[in-house]
């Protein structure tokens, strides 16, 4: 781990080796990927960090909150496992509240890596 990083980002991987958050990031425009990368790095170097960048979502789940250049809002849901922030699920936010299905997917993935 880098000397200055307090936590290291890692992608959740399915049993078949797919990394859904990495795949989602690759689909975004370059400027949006850059913003998200900078926000992930900010968490790595300043953990623990609170609002407005990170919001606790209960039961060990956290929400990385990014405002993208494209005037959209992105969220990456993650959990902490030892010295890693495991990026569980990423999405573009379209409503005020985090959609239940996005939260449920992140919680399923969180349970998967905890077992």
N, CA, C and O of each residue as an XYZ file, in Angstrom:
460
protein
N       0.850     -1.182      0.000
C       0.000      0.000      0.000
C       0.889      1.236      0.000
O       1.929      1.271      0.657
N       0.461      2.248     -0.750
C       1.207      3.501     -0.790
C       1.305      4.073      0.612
O       0.382      3.936      1.414
N       2.424      4.713      0.904
C       2.675      5.243      2.241
C       1.600      6.203      2.720
O       1.263      6.225      3.904
N       1.063      6.996      1.803
C       0.113      8.017      2.210
C      -1.337      7.574      2.158
O      -2.209      8.257      2.694
N      -1.612      6.441      1.520
C      -2.992      5.969      1.442
C      -3.391      5.359      2.775
O      -2.654      4.567      3.363
N      -4.577      5.746      3.241
C      -5.090      5.210      4.497
C      -5.977      3.991      4.247
O      -6.192      3.167      5.135
N      -6.481      3.898      3.028
C      -7.325      2.776      2.609
C      -7.082      2.624      1.104
O      -6.828      3.611      0.413
N      -7.159      1.401      0.603
C      -6.850      1.153     -0.803
C      -8.108      0.677     -1.514
O      -8.790     -0.229     -1.035
N      -8.418      1.286     -2.655
C      -9.606      0.902     -3.421
C      -9.374     -0.443     -4.101
O      -8.292     -0.716     -4.622
N     -10.408     -1.274     -4.085
C     -10.375     -2.575     -4.757
C     -11.755     -2.789     -5.374
O     -12.770     -2.390     -4.804
N     -11.778     -3.419     -6.535
C     -13.052     -3.686     -7.211
C     -13.634     -5.010     -6.740
O     -12.928     -6.012     -6.631
N     -14.938     -4.997     -6.463
C     -15.663     -6.238     -6.211
C     -15.586     -7.071     -7.484
O     -15.754     -6.543     -8.583
N     -15.333     -8.365     -7.342
C     -15.285     -9.271     -8.490
C     -16.286    -10.405     -8.298
O     -16.424    -10.948     -7.202
N     -16.978    -10.750     -9.370
C     -17.912    -11.873     -9.335
C     -17.100    -13.176     -9.331
O     -15.881    -13.158     -9.499
N     -17.789    -14.300     -9.137
C     -17.108    -15.599     -9.156
C     -16.400    -15.843    -10.478
O     -15.358    -16.496    -10.518
N     -16.971    -15.314    -11.572
C     -16.364    -15.512    -12.893
C     -15.248    -14.504    -13.181
O     -14.633    -14.535    -14.246
N     -14.992    -13.603    -12.214
C     -13.898    -12.651    -12.379
C     -14.286    -11.308    -12.965
O     -13.431    -10.442    -13.149
N     -15.579    -11.121    -13.265
C     -16.028     -9.815    -13.777
C     -15.968     -8.775    -12.661
O     -16.199     -9.091    -11.494
N     -15.659     -7.551    -13.024
C     -15.626     -6.446    -12.068
C     -16.643     -5.395    -12.530
O     -16.311     -4.510    -13.318
N     -17.893     -5.499    -12.029
C     -18.979     -4.644    -12.521
C     -18.701     -3.145    -12.403
O     -19.057     -2.389    -13.306
N     -18.076     -2.699    -11.316
C     -17.821     -1.262    -11.166
C     -16.763     -0.809    -12.170
O     -16.892      0.261    -12.764
N     -15.727     -1.609    -12.360
C     -14.696     -1.264    -13.356
C     -15.327     -1.187    -14.755
O     -15.044     -0.265    -15.520
N     -16.189     -2.170    -15.082
C     -16.863     -2.181    -16.384
C     -17.743     -0.943    -16.552
O     -17.756     -0.328    -17.618
N     -18.476     -0.578    -15.501
C     -19.346      0.597    -15.531
C     -18.512      1.867    -15.749
O     -18.877      2.729    -16.548
N     -17.398      1.968    -15.035
C     -16.526      3.142    -15.193
C     -16.019      3.279    -16.624
O     -15.959      4.383    -17.164
N     -15.654      2.151    -17.236
C     -15.124      2.172    -18.603
C     -16.140      2.689    -19.613
O     -15.763      3.203    -20.666
N     -17.443      2.555    -19.295
C     -18.497      3.018    -20.197
C     -18.733      4.520    -20.099
O     -19.358      5.101    -20.986
N     -18.252      5.149    -19.054
C     -18.484      6.580    -18.844
C     -17.538      7.420    -19.701
O     -16.462      6.956    -20.078
N     -17.939      8.659    -20.009
C     -17.033      9.559    -20.721
C     -15.760      9.800    -19.905
O     -15.775      9.723    -18.677
N     -14.676     10.088    -20.594
C     -13.375     10.270    -19.952
C     -13.411     11.290    -18.810
O     -12.852     11.037    -17.743
N     -14.056     12.426    -19.019
C     -14.101     13.466    -17.984
C     -14.803     12.951    -16.719
O     -14.387     13.270    -15.605
N     -15.862     12.158    -16.892
C     -16.574     11.592    -15.743
C     -15.707     10.565    -15.022
O     -15.676     10.525    -13.792
N     -15.000      9.732    -15.794
C     -14.091      8.741    -15.187
C     -13.014      9.448    -14.376
O     -12.652      8.999    -13.288
N     -12.504     10.550    -14.906
C     -11.458     11.317    -14.219
C     -11.982     11.848    -12.882
O     -11.301     11.740    -11.862
N     -13.182     12.416    -12.886
C     -13.789     12.936    -11.655
C     -13.955     11.826    -10.628
O     -13.595     11.996     -9.463
N     -14.500     10.685    -11.056
C     -14.703      9.563    -10.131
C     -13.363      9.048     -9.604
O     -13.241      8.726     -8.423
N     -12.366      8.972    -10.475
C     -11.042      8.526    -10.046
C     -10.444      9.453     -9.001
O      -9.837      9.001     -8.031
N     -10.619     10.750     -9.205
C     -10.118     11.731     -8.228
C     -10.853     11.603     -6.902
O     -10.241     11.724     -5.841
N     -12.166     11.359     -6.952
C     -12.951     11.204     -5.725
C     -12.568      9.924     -4.983
O     -12.479      9.922     -3.755
N     -12.342      8.847     -5.716
C     -11.889      7.592     -5.086
C     -10.533      7.824     -4.432
O     -10.309      7.394     -3.300
N      -9.628      8.498     -5.133
C      -8.302      8.791     -4.577
C      -8.415      9.655     -3.326
O      -7.675      9.447     -2.365
N      -9.332     10.625     -3.326
C      -9.527     11.478     -2.149
C      -9.909     10.640     -0.938
O      -9.433     10.892      0.170
N     -10.768      9.643     -1.146
C     -11.151      8.757     -0.037
C      -9.936      7.938      0.414
O      -9.695      7.789      1.612
N      -9.171      7.409     -0.551
C      -7.999      6.603     -0.210
C      -7.018      7.378      0.684
O      -6.456      6.817      1.624
N      -6.821      8.650      0.390
C      -5.822      9.434      1.107
C      -6.339     10.117      2.366
O      -5.545     10.513      3.220
N      -7.663     10.265      2.497
C      -8.199     11.008      3.648
C      -9.131     10.194      4.537
O      -9.764     10.749      5.435
N      -9.226      8.890      4.302
C     -10.146      8.042      5.085
C      -9.825      8.103      6.564
O      -8.643      8.101      6.906
N     -10.797      8.156      7.468
C     -12.227      8.249      7.188
C     -12.604      9.687      6.805
O     -12.050     10.652      7.329
N     -13.543      9.798      5.895
C     -14.004     11.096      5.405
C     -15.528     11.085      5.397
O     -16.151     10.050      5.157
N     -16.116     12.240      5.661
C     -17.576     12.314      5.717
C     -18.153     13.124      4.580
O     -17.584     13.196      3.491
N     -19.280     13.724      4.848
C     -19.988     14.536      3.862
C     -19.128     15.746      3.507
O     -18.378     16.220      4.360
N     -19.207     16.260      2.286
C     -20.145     15.858      1.246
C     -19.651     14.714      0.365
O     -20.398     14.259     -0.501
N     -18.416     14.230      0.552
C     -17.863     13.213     -0.345
C     -18.375     11.809     -0.050
O     -18.673     11.053     -0.974
N     -18.479     11.455      1.220
C     -18.885     10.092      1.599
C     -20.005     10.166      2.628
O     -19.950     10.939      3.585
N     -21.019      9.344      2.404
C     -22.144      9.282      3.342
C     -22.299      7.842      3.833
O     -22.304      6.912      3.027
N     -22.424      7.652      5.145
C     -22.673      6.294      5.655
C     -24.096      5.854      5.295
O     -25.044      6.636      5.374
N     -24.221      4.578      4.897
C     -25.526      4.048      4.488
C     -26.041      2.959      5.443
O     -26.987      2.247      5.105
N     -25.442      2.824      6.611
C     -25.789      1.815      7.625
C     -25.235      0.437      7.272
O     -24.999      0.126      6.105
N     -25.035     -0.366      8.289
C     -24.576     -1.754      8.162
C     -23.271     -1.868      7.377
O     -23.083     -2.809      6.605
N     -22.364     -0.897      7.580
C     -21.044     -0.993      6.969
C     -20.972     -0.634      5.497
O     -19.959     -0.879      4.842
N     -22.040     -0.055      4.978
C     -22.055      0.361      3.572
C     -21.865      1.877      3.519
O     -22.409      2.611      4.344
N     -21.093      2.328      2.545
C     -20.799      3.753      2.367
C     -21.130      4.155      0.946
O     -21.100      3.327      0.036
N     -21.449      5.436      0.753
C     -21.790      5.979     -0.557
C     -20.795      7.076     -0.913
O     -20.717      8.098     -0.231
N     -20.033      6.858     -1.990
C     -19.153      7.883     -2.540
C     -20.013      8.759     -3.439
O     -20.682      8.257     -4.344
N     -19.999     10.060     -3.195
C     -20.897     10.994     -3.882
C     -20.092     11.883     -4.825
O     -19.260     12.673     -4.377
N     -20.336     11.759     -6.123
C     -19.599     12.532     -7.126
C     -20.527     13.336     -8.007
O     -21.550     12.839     -8.479
N     -20.154     14.592     -8.225
C     -20.844     15.440     -9.204
C     -19.990     15.444    -10.455
O     -18.834     15.867    -10.430
N     -20.561     14.972    -11.543
C     -19.792     14.797    -12.770
C     -19.826     16.045    -13.648
O     -20.738     16.867    -13.558
N     -18.813     16.163    -14.495
C     -18.692     17.282    -15.425
C     -19.915     17.331    -16.339
O     -20.348     18.404    -16.759
N     -20.463     16.152    -16.641
C     -21.612     16.055    -17.548
C     -22.920     16.493    -16.876
O     -24.002     16.248    -17.410
N     -22.823     17.137    -15.711
C     -23.978     17.622    -14.951
C     -24.872     16.485    -14.465
O     -26.078     16.654    -14.289
N     -24.255     15.327    -14.252
C     -24.981     14.195    -13.681
C     -24.381     13.913    -12.308
O     -23.328     14.441    -11.950
N     -25.070     13.077    -11.558
C     -24.602     12.703    -10.229
C     -24.335     11.207    -10.231
O     -25.194     10.415    -10.616
N     -23.135     10.822     -9.796
C     -22.781      9.402     -9.742
C     -22.595      8.990     -8.292
O     -22.213      9.790     -7.438
N     -22.873      7.728     -8.040
C     -22.664      7.157     -6.718
C     -21.924      5.835     -6.877
O     -22.192      5.062     -7.797
N     -20.998      5.591     -5.973
C     -20.364      4.278     -5.873
C     -20.573      3.816     -4.439
O     -20.153      4.479     -3.491
N     -21.225      2.675     -4.297
C     -21.455      2.099     -2.973
C     -20.287      1.167     -2.667
O     -19.898      0.348     -3.499
N     -19.733      1.303     -1.458
C     -18.577      0.492     -1.080
C     -18.648      0.090      0.378
O     -19.398      0.668      1.165
N     -17.854     -0.912      0.725
C     -17.706     -1.314      2.117
C     -16.216     -1.377      2.425
O     -15.385     -1.404      1.518
N     -15.894     -1.401      3.692
C     -14.495     -1.495      4.096
C     -14.209     -2.920      4.550
O     -14.917     -3.474      5.391
N     -13.156     -3.504      3.976
C     -12.687     -4.824      4.381
C     -11.205     -4.658      4.696
O     -10.380     -4.488      3.798
N     -10.883     -4.711      5.980
C      -9.520     -4.461      6.450
C      -9.040     -3.106      5.932
O      -9.646     -2.081      6.246
N      -7.953     -3.082      5.139
C      -7.425     -1.797      4.670
C      -7.869     -1.479      3.241
O      -7.202     -0.731      2.526
N      -9.016     -2.060      2.831
C      -9.505     -1.838      1.470
C     -10.913     -1.252      1.479
O     -11.733     -1.573      2.340
N     -11.171     -0.395      0.513
C     -12.549      0.027      0.243
C     -12.963     -0.768     -0.987
O     -12.435     -0.548     -2.077
N     -13.899     -1.683     -0.818
C     -14.309     -2.544     -1.929
C     -15.476     -1.863     -2.640
O     -16.549     -1.671     -2.069
N     -15.235     -1.502     -3.909
C     -16.234     -0.810     -4.717
C     -17.250     -1.831     -5.208
O     -16.950     -2.644     -6.082
N     -18.457     -1.788     -4.642
C     -19.467     -2.814     -4.861
C     -20.387     -2.537     -6.036
O     -20.732     -3.449     -6.788
N     -20.790     -1.273     -6.199
C     -21.795     -0.954     -7.224
C     -21.714      0.529     -7.561
O     -21.617      1.369     -6.667
N     -21.754      0.846     -8.840
C     -21.752      2.234     -9.288
C     -22.947      2.503    -10.176
O     -23.380      1.633    -10.931
N     -23.483      3.722    -10.084
C     -24.633      4.079    -10.907
C     -24.755      5.593    -11.020
O     -24.193      6.345    -10.223
N     -25.504      6.017    -12.028
C     -25.846      7.426    -12.195
C     -27.159      7.651    -11.453
O     -28.146      6.956    -11.692
N     -27.158      8.615    -10.564
C     -28.331      8.874     -9.732
C     -29.344      9.717    -10.502
O     -29.000     10.756    -11.066
N     -30.590      9.262    -10.519
C     -31.635      9.961    -11.268
C     -32.731     10.508    -10.365
O     -33.549     11.319    -10.797
N     -32.749     10.064     -9.108
C     -33.768     10.527     -8.165
C     -33.075     11.002     -6.890
O     -31.888     10.747     -6.686
N     -33.823     11.691     -6.041
C     -33.276     12.211     -4.789
C     -32.791     11.080     -3.883
O     -31.726     11.172     -3.273
N     -33.579     10.028     -3.805
C     -33.278      8.902     -2.910
C     -32.505      7.822     -3.659
O     -32.737      7.593     -4.846
N     -31.577      7.155     -2.954
C     -30.858      6.040     -3.563
C     -31.869      4.922     -3.845
O     -32.545      4.459     -2.926
N     -31.978      4.485     -5.105
C     -32.961      3.446     -5.442
C     -32.745      2.154     -4.644
O     -31.614      1.707     -4.454
N     -33.844      1.573     -4.187
C     -33.793      0.363     -3.361
C     -33.055     -0.774     -4.062
O     -32.319     -1.521     -3.417
N     -33.245     -0.915     -5.395
C     -32.590     -2.022     -6.101
C     -31.065     -1.833     -6.144
O     -30.325     -2.815     -6.093
N     -30.594     -0.594     -6.236
C     -29.152     -0.344     -6.220
C     -28.573     -0.665     -4.840
O     -27.505     -1.267     -4.729
N     -29.287     -0.259     -3.801
C     -28.859     -0.542     -2.431
C     -28.862     -2.048     -2.171
O     -27.929     -2.577     -1.566
N     -29.912     -2.737     -2.628
C     -30.017     -4.190     -2.430
C     -28.881     -4.929     -3.138
O     -28.326     -5.878     -2.584
N     -28.533     -4.510     -4.346
C     -27.446     -5.137     -5.089
C     -26.119     -4.968     -4.339
O     -25.351     -5.921     -4.207
N     -25.856     -3.766     -3.855
C     -24.618     -3.519     -3.106
C     -24.582     -4.367     -1.830
O     -23.536     -4.912     -1.480
N     -25.706     -4.478     -1.144
C     -25.749     -5.279      0.094
C     -25.521     -6.765     -0.202
O     -24.848     -7.452      0.567
N     -26.080     -7.263     -1.316
C     -25.843     -8.670     -1.700
C     -24.358     -8.897     -1.935
O     -23.794     -9.884     -1.462
N     -23.730     -7.995     -2.657
C     -22.296     -8.127     -2.938
C     -21.467     -7.998     -1.666
O     -20.451     -8.674     -1.510
N     -21.902     -7.130     -0.761
C     -21.206     -6.966      0.516
C     -21.270     -8.268      1.318
O     -20.269     -8.687      1.898
N     -22.440     -8.906      1.353
C     -22.592    -10.175      2.074
C     -21.741    -11.251      1.446
O     -21.154    -12.076      2.147
N     -21.670    -11.248      0.123
C     -20.881    -12.233     -0.614
C     -19.398    -12.190     -0.213
O     -18.780    -13.231      0.007
N     -18.843    -10.995     -0.121
C     -17.415    -10.900      0.215
C     -17.151    -11.082      1.701
O     -16.020    -11.354      2.106
N     -18.200    -10.932      2.523
C     -18.029    -11.104      3.968
C     -18.034    -12.580      4.355
O     -17.541    -12.954      5.419
N     -18.599    -13.419      3.476
C     -18.709    -14.841      3.829
C     -17.522    -15.646      3.356
O     -17.469    -16.856      3.578
